[in-house]
C-alpha cells in the first residue's frame, strides 16, 4: 500500500468551537485544581494567558493569577458537571498516543480518513494517526462519567480499631470526612488514610469497558475492584477483577476458589506517579484486556470460573497505605466480547474488522459508501454492513524504530508523535475527547490548542474541559529551606516564598511566589497558613492530667498552712525558652511583669512597644524560662477550677505555680521586684518572686469576650521558633520581614527566618485548641436543688450509687480537726449533705440526728457535710437548732459532686466495708423512720 501523506487542515474544528464560545457569555467556571507535583496543588480556575506553553491560574483568594510554564506542571482538572453528556457520533476513533475523537465516517482512502460530527464539523485526518475505530452510537453505551462528588459514594472505615466520628460510619460530605480521610478536590477523589474504602454503583454490566486514571504521592498500596455488590463490597471484591500493588508492581488479578490469573502492568516507579488505563472486562467469561494510555495492549487475563456468575454493578477502592487519587472514571457498555487472542495474531500491517458475531475480516479498508465498507484481501473483497462491525483495528507499521526510514509509513508515523514531548499537553473534555498538542493561549473562556496531528489550532471552551495534562516531571518532596515556606489552606498546598511588593489599599501586603511561578498579592479573604518549619507536636503549657486511683481531697486550708514551706523548696531548673506573657487572644510574647495593680500590669518586652496590659487581656505569665505546668491528677484539677458557692461574689483570680510544682489558688494583690502578695481564704501570704514559676489568670466560663478575639481587619499570627506568638494587622513587607500593628501589642515586626508558621485570616480562630493554658477556666460549683420529700416505693435504694464503693474524701471539720471517710471503716457512716440556706435540710437534720442517736456511737457515725459555706453561719444555725454533729466543710463542693449531691438534703448510709447501702434525696416526715430502718438493716448486713 503506497502512502500518500497529506495532512488536511483542521479548519472546520476552530470555527465550530469559536461559535460555541461566542454564542453565549463566558460560563462561570467551577473551581478546579492545578497539580504542580504529587504533593503540591492549588485550587482555582484558568485565567487569560497569551503566552505559549504557559498556564495562568487564578486562586480565588489572590489578586492576580499565578503563571507557570507547562513543563513545570503535572496537570489541572475540573469537576465533572452534573449534566455532562457523552460525545456525539456513531463511532469513536482512537488515535496514536492515546488520543480520541468521535464522529461519523464519511470517507476513507489510502492516506486519510474523513470524519463528520455535530461538534466537529467535517475534518480529515492522516490514516496512520488512527489505531482503531469502534461503534459509539452517540454515547448511548456510556454508563458513567466521573468520579463525581464524594457525597455520592459510600465511604467505609475498614479498620476495626479506629474510632468512628459520632458513632457514624460510611458518611462523607463534599469536602472531606476527618475520620476516613477521603476528600473531593477538583472532581478527584483522594485519601492518605489506610484501611478506608469507597464504593459506588457505576452500572457495570457483563461486558464493560472502563477508562480510568489513577495518581499517587508516595508509593501507594491499594486495591481497586471492578464488579462488586454494595451490600458486601469487600467479600465480593475478592472474586472481582482487581488492580493492586504487589512489591512495587501494578498488577491485574482475577481469582476464584479454584483458579486465578495475574499479570504485571509495570513498576510503580516507572509510571511517574500516575497511570491511565482502558480495561475491557467480561464478568461472565472472566476475560479482561488492559490497554495503556497510548492504546497498546499491556495485559490480558483469562481463567475458568463458574458459568452462571452474575454481573456485579459496582466499583470498590480500598487504600492500604500511601496517598492515592481517583482522577477520572468512565464506564462504557460493550456489545460483544473483545477480539480473541487468535484473531489479533494476524499481520499487523493489515486492517482487521471484528464483527458482532465474533467473526473477523483482515485486509485493506479501501472505501466507505452507502452500500457498506469495503475490505480487500489479496484475492478477496468483503462488503461489510457498518452496523455489523463492532471494531476495526487499522494496520500499523512495525514498532521497531530501527526499521523506520524517513520516507516510510513508520517514519511518517514517528513525525506524528514527537519523541520528546517536553511541551506536550493532553487535553481531555468532559465528553471524552482526548488530544495531545501544545497550549497556545487562554482568552475569554476559551483554550487555544494546537493538536499534534493537525496543522491548524483549535479553540475549546474552558467549560468543556475535564483536564489538561502536562509533561512536567513530578518533583521529589520539597524541603522547606531558609527563605522558603509552604502555603496551605483547605484546597491548596504549594511551596514558595514571600517577596516584597508595592501594595494597593484594596489588598494585603502579603505577596507569595510559588516555586517556578510568578508572584501575586493575597486577598483578605484567604484563610490558611505559611509553614516555615513544622510546629511542635504538643504544647508543654497545656494542663497535664494524670489518671489516678481515688485520692483523698486535701483541704486548701491545710495547704495554706504549709504554703511557705512548700513554696520554699525550689531547686533551680534549666532554662530552655525565654520568659513569656500569654494573652487570651492567643499571643505569646517575650517579657516580664514589672508592676501589678487593680487594673492591670506593667510589662517589659523586646517584641512589642506596648508596656501596659489589662487583667482581662492576660492568660498567663511564665516568670522563669523553661517552666511548664506540673502534672495534676484529675480530681485536684477539678477542685482548682471550681468556684464554691460561698466564693462566687469574690472568686479566686490567679493560680500560682511554684518552681518545684506546688500549686496555690488565690487573688494576687501586688507584685514588685522581690515579692508577690497573695490573698487566699482571707489570709495574706508573701511569696518570694524567685520561687514562682507561672502565674495563671483564672477567667470564668461566662467571661469569654476576650478569648480568641480577633484584631479588627485582616490579620496574621506569627508563630515563632522560640514558642512566642504575635497576632497583628500586616502593614508592609520586604523580602525578610513583615511589619504590622496590634490593638494590644502596638507595632510588631517578625523576621521570616524566626518563623515556624504564619497563620492567616480565619485560620487563626480555628487554631484556638492549640493555645497554651486555654484549658484553665473557672466554673461555678452547681447549685443544689431543694427537695422536700424522700418517699418512694423502695426508699433509699433507687439511686445508681447504691451497691457501689463510697468515694473517699478528706475535709476540714468545723472544730479544726480533719475527717477522712476511709478512717471510719468498721463502722456504719451516715453522711448528711446540707446547707444553712436550705429550709428542707434544716427540717431534716433533727430527724437524722434523732435516728442516729438510737444506735451506739461505736457502731454508727453521723457526719453533716456542709456545702460551700463559711464557719460563722454554720455555727449560728447549729446553735439555733440545738444540734452538735460532726461537721465536715466541703468548701469547693467536690465531695458533694462525687456523691452526685445536686439535690439536697441528701442522706447516704455506708456499711462497715465502705459500700453505699442507702441514699435518700429530700426530707419529709417519714425520713427519720426510713433512715432508722436503713441503718438497722446495714448493721445487720453480713460481710
Secondary structure by P-SEA (a helix, b strand, c coil): cccccccccaaaaaaaaaaaaaccccccccbbbbbccccbbbbbbbcccccccbbbbbcccccbbbbbccccccccccccccccccccccbbbbcccbbbbbbbbccccccbbbbbccccccccccccccccccccccccccccccccccccbbbbbccccccccccccccccccccccccccccccbbbbccccccccccccccccbbbbbccccccccccccccccccccaaaaaaaccccccccccbbbbbbccccbbbbbccccccccccccbbbbbccccbbbbbbcccccccbbbbbbcccccccccbbbbbbccccccccbbbbbbbcccccccccccccccbbbbbccccccccccccccccccbbbbccccccccccccccccccccccccccccccccaaaaaaaacccccccbbbbbcccccccccccccccccccccccccccbbbbbbccccccccccccccccccccccbbbbbcccbbbbbbbbbbbcccccccbbbbcccbbbbbbcccbbbbbbcccccccccccbbbbbccccccccaaaaaaaaaaaaacccbbbbccccccccccbbbbbbbbccccccccccccccccccccccccccccccccccccccccaaaaaaaaccccccccccccbbbbcccccccccccccccccbbbbbcccbbbbbccccccbbbbbbccccccccccccccccccccccccbbbbcccccccccccccccccccbbbbbcccccbbbccccccccccccccccccccccbbbbbbcccccccccccccccccccccccccccccbbbbccccccbbbbbbbbccccaaaaaaaaaaaaaaaacccccbbbbbccccccaaaaaaaaaaacccccccccccaaaaaaaccccccbbbbbcccccccbbbcccccaaaaaaaaaaaaaaaccc
